[in-house]
C-alpha cells in the first residue's frame, strides 16, 4: 500500500496496518526534462544528503514528499513515471500510489514459482511468507533505513 505523500516520519493509514506492506517512493537522480516534476524533485533532493542513494546502476533519491520512518517497509520507483493513456502519453506521474502497484506486480512474479507458498493454507502464514520473500528481494541503496525500509526490490533476474 502507498505509504503516503506527506513528508511525515511515519506512514499513513491504511499502510500502517501490520497486514500491509507500506511502499515509499524513490526517483532517478538527474532524470526528466527541464520544468518537469521529476527534475524538480531530483533537484530538491540533491540538496539533502539524507535523500540520496544508489542502486548498483543508478543514482536515486527518496521522494521528498514520501512518508518515511515508522512503518515504512520498502521503496520503489514513484517519481516521473511514464504511463500509457488512451489519448496521449502522461508523464511525470509522481507519488507513493504509483510505486505500490510496481511492488505488487513484482511480488506476483516472485510468488508465481513458489511451490511452498502455494502449498500453504489460507491464513496468516501466506502473507508472512510473501512479505519475507519480498524483503529478501530488496537491496539497500545507501539511503538511511528510515527512508528505505528493507530497500529497493529487485527482480530475480537483476
Secondary structure as UniProt FT lines:
FT   TURN            13..16
FT   TURN            18..19
FT   STRAND          23..28
FT   TURN            29..30
FT   TURN            34..35
FT   HELIX           37..46
FT   HELIX           49..51
FT   STRAND          52..54
FT   STRAND          59..62
FT   TURN            64..65
FT   STRAND          74..77
FT   STRAND          81..83
FT   STRAND          90..93
FT   HELIX           96..112
FT   HELIX           115..119
FT   HELIX           124..136
FT   STRAND          138..139
FT   HELIX           145..148
FT   TURN            149..150
FT   STRAND          152..153
FT   TURN            156..157
//
